[in-house]
Amino acid sequence: MGTSRSKSGTEVDLPGLHGSEAQGNELYGGKHRRKSSLKEESEAVFEKEVCLASEMQDNEMREVEINNHKLLLIKTNGEFSAIGHLCTHYGSQLVNGVLSRGRVRCPRHGACFNVKTGDIEEFPCLDGLQSYKTKVQDGKVIVFTTTAALDLNRRTQNMVTQSLANKNVILLLGGGPASLVCAETLRQEGYTGRIILATKEMYLPYDRPKLSKALNISIESILLRKPEFYSTYGIEVLTNKEATSVNTKKRKVSFKDGTKQYYDNLLLATGSIPRMLGCLGADLGNICLLRSLDDANRINELATAKNIIIVGSSFIGMEIAACLVEKASSVSVVGTSEVPYQHVLGTEIGKTIMKAFELEGVKFYMTDHVIELRGENGLLKEAALASGKVLPADMCVVGIGVTPATNYLHGSQIKTDPKGTVMVDEYMETNVDGVFAAGDVTSFPLPLHKNQKVNIGHWQLAHKQGYIAALNMQKKKIAINTVPFFWTFFFGKSLRYAGYSAGFEEVIIQGNKDELKFVAFYIKEDKVVAVASLNYDPVVAQVAEVLASGKTISKHEAQDEQMPWLQYI
């Protein structure tokens, strides 16, 4: 059972948010039963012995089963606790993750949950986990639960809703996770004023990273929250609403449709804009960028049995190549570096992954670039490269990076750097009081990088920054402290990465690159600043947890195949 607040700000019951209820009359044992009796039954607490206390060691996790439902049993500091067993992000088994400092970290994408409460301690995710009371009696571990709690592995955090008596307005620009997490955190922190989320897209916030990994995808399958969630918690979402200017003196934002909105606090989370080619022919009709759901669907529709050129050999370009190689006649990747991912993952790892793509039929034209796109009747037919090669091309997908979507800030008092990113402090606040920023648009101080300001476009970071911004809108004075964590996916394999490797001096590789089973440690000033792995879980989550604790892994420790640094977890 969830809780919220009435318009006076008091808590009210919201049935069905944290438990499951039968709808209408249900047939049971040949007889109809009233909804209320089923509800009472589903919420009746019962207990179940799950194991002997002596069977588990300290700092151990195991999945246990109650009434055909699994949950995660944990023993830390001699005490038992039980929470949901699947990460609420993409449903990974947490038993395969990392237990440290009273929390469990997902092995796939780095989300963390408190072992006692199931609350979120690191992103990416929106919901916490169910938690269950435990006790040890006569040497046996007993778990107390309800049918409703077992039915739902996840738990939406308790939130208030809007009170009409509170005239305060917080305006969130952008429809990504930074804005959504900011809105939810505000409600979790007891903010009862008005929340307006304005996005230039026509859709509610959705899971954008899935676009380049699937392409043929429906909006219903990737929505981060269902429409009723926003109405339940009094979060106004304005779609097709593009900001054109910000007047910080009058605390007013103007929009493309001619409307204006006043605010008390403002979040800038408008994301980024894909860069377009500047060569001759870049305006032909079948040249695509990938930013939105509609872009992804269009690329998918155009690709069948076509010769496809992908310009750019970093994460977006490579994911699209992996998606399209089976359905296209040919897929060619054109990149300016020696190997894909070179600047982030290094030459050796880039070469290994490029070989894997080549075995799947993707062709590479590296240390090269497009100088002209040639077409007929407005449609692309071939691409001319600087090397002199001419490639047949029915479609071109451009993935050469992004620029921050901050043009609407021109003329405002909000400080941006030469690249257009919004400068924020450790509280995600800009130089203008009451104006915050989060996500791809920000340049923020990263503790792992000696608090130097960086711009990192990770999904996980957008969640975290939106969370920190919300806390500081509520005067909590909590600084951002996180380990960047991201992943990429190709041909059924997922490469994971944690840390910040800019300026790395050396790469230490353990495992077998040829078998695509390895971990790579990125070294700078004789210590590990980042790690990447393929088929080597949960090592990236383990390193992330070490770095998050403030400890360091030396170059010598990274070279040791026994991984002595695991003692720091």
C-alpha positions in Angstrom: 0.0 0.0 0.0 1.4 3.4 -1.0 0.9 6.7 0.7 0.5 10.2 -0.6 -1.1 13.4 0.7 -4.4 15.1 0.2 -4.6 18.7 -1.2 -4.0 19.9 2.3 -0.7 18.0 2.3 -1.8 15.2 4.6 -1.0 11.6 3.8 -3.7 9.5 2.1 -3.8 5.8 1.0 -3.1 5.1 -2.6 -4.2 1.5 -3.2 -2.2 -0.7 -5.6 1.0 1.4 -5.9 3.1 -0.9 -3.7 0.9 -4.0 -3.7 -1.4 -6.0 -6.0 -5.1 -6.0 -5.7 -7.7 -8.1 -7.5 -10.0 -6.0 -9.7 -13.7 -6.4 -9.2 -15.1 -9.8 -8.2 -12.8 -12.8 -8.5 -13.6 -16.5 -9.0 -12.1 -18.6 -6.2 -13.0 -22.2 -5.5 -16.0 -21.9 -7.7 -17.4 -19.0 -5.8 -17.3 -15.2 -6.3 -15.4 -13.3 -3.6 -15.7 -9.6 -2.9 -12.7 -7.4 -3.8 -12.4 -6.3 -0.1 -12.0 -9.8 1.2 -9.3 -10.5 -1.4 -7.5 -7.3 -0.4 -7.6 -8.2 3.3 -6.2 -11.6 2.4 -3.4 -10.2 0.3 -2.4 -7.8 3.0 -2.5 -10.3 5.9 0.9 -10.8 7.4 2.3 -14.3 7.6 5.7 -15.8 8.5 7.9 -18.3 6.8 11.0 -20.1 7.8 13.6 -19.7 4.9 16.8 -21.2 6.3 18.9 -22.0 9.4 20.8 -19.0 10.7 24.0 -21.2 10.7 23.7 -21.8 7.0 24.8 -18.3 6.0 28.1 -16.6 6.5 28.4 -12.9 7.3 28.3 -10.7 4.2 26.5 -13.3 2.2 23.4 -13.0 0.0 21.2 -15.8 -1.2 17.8 -16.1 -3.0 15.1 -17.8 -0.9 11.6 -18.7 -2.0 8.3 -18.1 -0.3 5.0 -19.2 -2.0 6.8 -19.5 -5.4 8.2 -15.9 -5.1 11.9 -15.2 -4.7 13.4 -12.6 -2.4 17.0 -11.7 -1.4 18.1 -12.8 2.0 21.2 -10.9 3.3 23.4 -11.3 6.4 25.6 -8.4 7.4 27.2 -7.7 10.7 25.5 -10.8 12.1 22.0 -9.5 11.3 19.6 -10.8 8.6 17.5 -8.6 6.3 15.4 -9.4 3.2 14.5 -7.3 0.2 13.3 -7.8 -3.4 15.7 -10.0 -5.5 15.6 -8.2 -8.8 17.0 -4.8 -9.7 14.2 -2.4 -10.5 16.1 -1.0 -13.5 16.1 -3.9 -15.9 15.4 -6.9 -13.6 18.9 -8.2 -13.0 19.4 -10.7 -10.2 21.0 -8.8 -7.3 22.4 -12.0 -5.8 25.0 -11.8 -8.5 25.9 -8.2 -7.5 28.1 -6.6 -4.8 27.3 -6.4 -1.1 29.1 -3.6 0.6 28.6 -0.9 3.2 25.0 -1.8 3.9 23.9 -1.9 0.3 23.8 -4.2 -2.7 24.9 -3.0 -6.1 23.4 -4.4 -9.3 26.1 -6.2 -11.4 24.8 -4.9 -14.7 24.2 -1.2 -14.5 25.3 -0.1 -11.0 22.0 0.7 -9.2 22.3 0.3 -5.4 19.7 -0.5 -2.8 19.8 -0.4 1.0 19.8 -3.9 2.5 17.5 -3.0 5.3 14.9 -0.7 3.6 15.3 -1.4 -0.1 15.6 2.3 -0.7 17.6 3.6 -3.7 21.1 4.5 -2.9 22.5 4.8 -6.4 21.0 5.0 -9.9 19.8 4.2 -12.6 16.4 3.2 -11.3 13.1 4.9 -10.2 11.7 2.4 -7.7 13.2 0.9 -4.6 12.7 -2.7 -3.5 10.2 -4.3 -1.2 11.7 -5.0 2.3 10.6 -7.7 4.6 10.9 -8.0 8.4 13.1 -10.9 9.6 14.0 -12.5 12.9 16.0 -15.4 14.1 14.0 -17.8 16.4 15.4 -21.1 17.7 18.2 -20.9 15.2 15.9 -20.4 12.2 15.6 -17.4 10.0 11.9 -16.2 9.8 10.6 -13.8 7.2 7.4 -11.9 7.7 5.5 -10.8 4.6 2.2 -10.4 2.8 0.9 -11.9 -0.5 0.7 -8.3 -1.8 4.3 -7.6 -1.0 5.5 -10.8 -2.5 3.6 -10.1 -5.7 5.6 -6.9 -6.3 9.4 -7.0 -6.1 9.6 -3.2 -6.5 8.3 -0.4 -4.2 7.5 3.1 -5.3 9.0 5.5 -2.7 6.5 7.3 -0.5 5.5 10.7 -2.0 3.3 13.6 -1.3 1.1 15.3 -3.9 0.2 18.9 -4.6 -1.5 21.2 -2.1 -3.4 24.1 -3.6 -2.4 26.1 -0.6 1.3 26.0 -1.7 1.8 28.6 -4.5 5.4 27.7 -5.1 6.3 26.6 -8.7 9.2 24.5 -9.8 9.7 24.3 -13.5 11.7 21.4 -15.0 12.9 21.9 -18.6 13.5 18.6 -20.4 11.7 15.3 -20.6 14.5 12.9 -19.6 15.4 11.1 -16.3 17.0 14.2 -14.8 13.7 16.0 -14.8 11.7 13.0 -13.8 13.9 12.0 -10.9 14.0 15.6 -9.8 10.2 15.7 -9.7 9.9 12.4 -7.9 12.5 13.4 -5.3 10.8 16.7 -4.6 7.6 14.8 -3.8 9.5 12.3 -1.7 11.0 15.2 0.2 7.6 16.6 1.1 7.4 19.4 -1.5 3.7 20.2 -2.1 4.0 23.1 -4.5 3.4 22.9 -8.2 5.7 20.9 -10.4 5.7 21.5 -14.2 7.8 19.2 -16.5 8.1 20.7 -20.0 9.5 18.7 -22.8 9.8 19.6 -26.5 9.0 16.0 -27.4 5.5 14.7 -27.9 5.9 11.8 -25.5 6.1 11.4 -21.7 9.6 10.7 -20.4 10.9 7.4 -21.8 14.0 5.1 -21.7 16.1 6.7 -24.3 19.2 4.3 -24.2 17.0 1.5 -25.5 16.5 3.3 -28.8 20.0 2.5 -30.3 19.8 -1.0 -29.0 16.4 -2.0 -30.5 15.3 0.8 -33.0 12.0 -1.0 -33.7 10.3 -0.1 -30.4 7.0 1.3 -29.2 6.5 4.2 -26.8 4.4 2.0 -24.5 7.2 -0.4 -24.0 9.8 2.3 -22.9 7.8 4.8 -20.9 9.5 5.4 -17.6 6.2 6.1 -15.8 2.7 5.5 -16.9 0.4 8.5 -17.5 -1.6 7.9 -14.3 1.6 8.2 -12.2 1.9 11.9 -13.1 -1.7 12.7 -12.2 -1.5 10.7 -9.0 1.4 12.8 -7.7 0.4 16.1 -9.2 3.3 16.4 -11.7 2.2 18.4 -14.7 3.8 17.3 -18.0 3.7 19.6 -20.9 4.6 18.0 -24.2 5.6 19.8 -27.5 6.8 22.5 -25.2 10.2 23.9 -26.3 11.9 26.7 -24.3 13.2 29.6 -26.3 14.5 32.0 -23.6 15.0 32.3 -19.9 14.6 35.6 -18.0 16.2 35.0 -14.6 15.4 38.5 -13.3 11.7 38.0 -13.8 12.0 34.2 -13.2 10.2 33.5 -16.5 10.7 31.0 -19.3 9.3 31.7 -22.8 8.3 28.9 -25.1 8.2 28.4 -28.9 4.3 28.3 -28.9 4.3 31.9 -27.5 3.4 31.0 -23.9 5.4 31.9 -20.8 5.8 30.3 -17.4 6.9 31.8 -14.1 8.9 29.8 -11.6 10.4 29.9 -8.1 13.0 27.2 -8.9 14.1 26.1 -12.4 15.9 23.0 -13.6 17.7 23.0 -16.9 17.8 19.4 -18.2 17.2 19.8 -21.9 19.7 17.2 -23.0 21.8 17.3 -26.1 21.4 17.7 -29.9 23.2 15.3 -32.3 25.8 16.9 -34.5 25.1 16.8 -38.2 27.7 16.4 -41.0 28.9 19.6 -42.6 30.0 18.2 -45.9 28.4 18.6 -49.4 25.1 16.6 -49.6 24.4 16.4 -45.9 20.9 17.6 -46.6 19.8 14.6 -48.6 16.6 13.0 -47.6 17.7 9.6 -46.3 20.4 10.9 -43.9 19.4 10.2 -40.3 20.2 11.3 -36.8 19.2 9.3 -33.7 17.8 11.3 -30.8 14.1 10.5 -30.5 11.8 7.5 -30.7 10.6 8.7 -34.1 14.2 8.8 -35.3 14.7 5.2 -34.2 11.6 4.0 -35.8 12.5 5.8 -39.1 15.9 4.3 -39.2 14.5 0.8 -38.7 11.9 1.3 -41.4 14.4 2.6 -44.0 17.1 0.0 -43.3 15.7 -3.2 -44.7 17.9 -4.6 -47.6 19.8 -1.3 -47.9 23.4 -0.3 -48.1 24.0 1.6 -44.9 26.8 4.0 -44.0 27.2 4.8 -40.3 29.4 7.9 -39.7 30.9 7.7 -36.2 32.5 4.8 -34.4 31.6 5.5 -30.8 28.7 4.0 -28.7 25.6 5.2 -30.6 27.1 4.4 -34.1 28.3 1.0 -33.0 25.0 0.0 -31.3 23.1 1.0 -34.5 25.5 -1.0 -36.6 24.9 -4.1 -34.4 21.1 -3.6 -34.7 21.1 -3.2 -38.5 23.6 -5.7 -39.8 21.2 -8.6 -40.0 18.5 -6.7 -41.9 20.6 -4.5 -44.1 22.4 -5.5 -47.3 25.6 -4.0 -45.9 26.7 -1.9 -42.9 29.8 0.2 -43.2 31.2 2.2 -40.3 33.3 5.3 -41.1 35.5 6.6 -38.2 38.2 9.2 -37.8 40.1 7.2 -35.1 42.2 4.1 -35.6 39.6 1.8 -33.9 36.1 2.2 -32.4 35.9 3.6 -28.9 39.6 4.5 -28.9 39.4 7.7 -26.8 37.3 6.0 -24.1 38.4 2.4 -24.1 41.8 2.5 -25.7 43.3 0.9 -28.8 43.5 -2.7 -27.6 39.9 -3.0 -26.5 38.7 -1.0 -29.5 40.6 -3.4 -31.8 39.1 -6.4 -30.1 35.5 -5.2 -30.4 36.0 -4.1 -34.0 37.1 -7.7 -34.8 33.9 -9.0 -33.2 31.8 -6.7 -35.4 33.7 -7.7 -38.5 32.9 -11.3 -37.8 29.3 -10.3 -37.8 29.6 -8.7 -41.3 30.2 -5.0 -40.4 32.8 -3.3 -42.5 35.1 -0.5 -41.2 36.7 2.4 -42.8 38.9 3.9 -40.1 41.2 6.9 -40.0 38.9 8.3 -42.7 36.0 10.6 -43.0 33.2 11.5 -45.4 33.9 14.5 -47.7 30.8 14.3 -49.9 27.4 12.6 -49.9 26.0 12.1 -53.4 22.5 11.5 -54.4 19.8 11.3 -57.0 16.4 12.9 -56.8 17.2 14.1 -53.3 18.1 10.7 -52.0 21.6 9.4 -51.0 23.3 7.0 -53.4 26.9 7.0 -52.4 29.5 8.4 -49.9 32.9 9.7 -51.0 35.6 9.4 -48.3 38.8 11.4 -47.9 40.8 8.3 -48.7 39.4 8.3 -52.2 37.0 5.3 -51.5 33.4 5.6 -52.7 30.9 3.5 -50.9 27.4 2.7 -52.1 24.9 4.1 -49.7 21.1 4.0 -49.6 21.0 5.5 -46.1 23.4 7.2 -43.8 23.2 7.4 -40.0 25.3 10.1 -38.4 26.6 9.5 -34.9 29.5 12.0 -34.5 28.7 13.3 -31.1 26.3 15.9 -29.6 26.2 19.5 -28.5 24.3 20.6 -25.4 20.7 21.9 -26.1 21.3 25.3 -24.5 20.7 27.8 -27.3 17.7 29.1 -25.4 20.0 30.4 -22.7 21.7 32.9 -25.0 21.2 36.4 -23.5 20.5 35.1 -20.1 22.6 35.5 -17.0 23.2 31.8 -16.7 26.9 30.9 -17.2 27.9 28.4 -19.9 31.3 27.3 -21.0 32.6 27.7 -24.6 31.0 24.4 -25.6 27.6 25.6 -24.4 27.4 23.4 -21.3 25.9 24.9 -18.1 28.4 25.4 -15.3 27.1 24.1 -12.0 28.6 23.7 -8.5 28.6 20.5 -6.4 24.9 21.1 -5.5 24.0 21.3 -9.2 23.2 25.0 -8.9 24.2 27.5 -11.5 25.6 30.9 -10.9 22.0 32.2 -10.7 20.3 31.6 -7.4 17.4 29.1 -7.7 18.4 27.9 -11.1 19.8 24.3 -11.3 20.9 22.1 -14.1 21.3 18.3 -14.6 22.0 15.7 -17.3 23.9 16.2 -20.6 23.8 20.0 -20.4 26.0 20.2 -17.3 29.6 20.7 -16.5 29.9 19.7 -12.9 32.7 18.9 -10.4 33.5 15.2 -10.3 35.1 14.0 -7.0 36.9 11.2 -8.8 38.5 13.8 -11.1 39.8 16.0 -8.2 36.6 18.0 -8.5 37.5 19.3 -11.9 34.4 20.1 -13.9 33.4 17.5 -16.5 30.6 17.0 -19.0 29.5 13.3 -19.1 26.3 12.2 -20.9 25.5 9.0 -18.9 22.0 7.8 -18.2 23.0 7.0 -14.6 24.5 10.5 -14.0 21.3 12.2 -15.3 19.3 10.4 -12.6 21.8 11.3 -9.9 22.1 14.9 -10.9 18.3 15.3 -11.0 18.2 13.8 -7.5 20.9 16.1 -6.1 19.2 19.2 -7.7 15.9 18.3 -6.0 17.5 17.9 -2.6 19.2 21.3 -2.9 16.1 23.0 -4.2 14.8 22.0 -0.7 17.9 23.5 0.9 19.5 20.2 1.9 23.0 21.2 0.9 24.0 17.8 -0.3 26.9 17.6 -2.8 27.1 15.2 -5.7 29.4 12.2 -5.1 29.0 9.4 -7.5 31.0 7.0 -9.7 30.0 7.3 -13.4 28.6 4.0 -14.7 27.5 3.2 -18.2 27.1 0.2 -20.6 26.8 -0.6 -24.2 25.2 -3.6 -25.9 26.0 -5.5 -29.1 25.3 -9.0 -30.4 23.9 -10.3 -27.2 26.9 -9.0 -25.1 27.1 -6.0 -22.7 30.2 -4.0 -22.0 30.2 -2.2 -18.7 32.2 0.7 -17.6 32.7 2.6 -14.4 34.8 5.6 -13.4 36.3 8.4 -15.6 39.2 7.5 -17.8 40.0 10.9 -19.5 43.8 11.2 -19.9 44.5 7.6 -18.9 48.1 6.7 -19.4 48.0 2.9 -19.5 45.5 0.0 -19.8 46.0 -3.2 -17.9 43.9 -6.1 -19.3 43.1 -9.3 -17.5 41.3 -12.3 -19.1 41.1 -13.2 -22.8 40.4 -10.6 -25.3 40.0 -13.1 -28.2 37.2 -14.9 -26.3 35.6 -11.5 -25.5 36.0 -12.2 -21.8 38.1 -9.5 -20.1 38.4 -6.7 -17.7 40.4 -3.5 -18.5 41.8 -1.2 -15.8 42.5 2.3 -16.9 45.6 3.8 -15.1 46.5 7.4 -14.4 49.2 8.5 -12.0 49.7 4.8 -10.9 46.1 4.2 -9.8 42.9 2.9 -11.4 40.6 5.7 -12.6 38.2 3.6 -14.6 37.4 0.0 -15.5 35.6 -1.8 -18.4 34.6 -5.4 -18.8 33.0 -7.9 -21.1 31.6 -11.2 -19.8 33.4 -10.6 -16.5 30.7 -9.6 -14.1 30.5 -8.4 -11.4 34.0 -6.8 -11.6 32.9 -3.4 -12.8 30.3 -3.2 -10.0 33.0 -4.2 -7.6 35.4 -1.5 -8.8 32.6 1.0 -8.7 31.9 0.1 -5.1 35.6 0.5 -4.1 35.8 3.9 -5.8 32.5 5.0 -4.3 33.9 4.2 -0.8 36.7 6.7 -1.4 39.4 4.0 -1.6 41.9 3.6 -4.5 43.2 0.7 -6.5 46.9 0.9 -7.3 48.4 -0.1 -10.6 50.2 -2.9 -8.8 46.9 -4.3 -7.5 45.3 -4.0 -10.9 48.1 -6.1 -12.4 47.5 -8.9 -9.8 45.1 -11.5 -11.2 44.1 -12.4 -7.7 42.5 -9.0 -7.4 43.7 -8.1 -3.9 41.7 -4.8 -4.1 38.6 -6.8 -3.4 39.5 -6.5 0.3 38.4 -2.9 0.1 34.7 -3.8 -0.5 
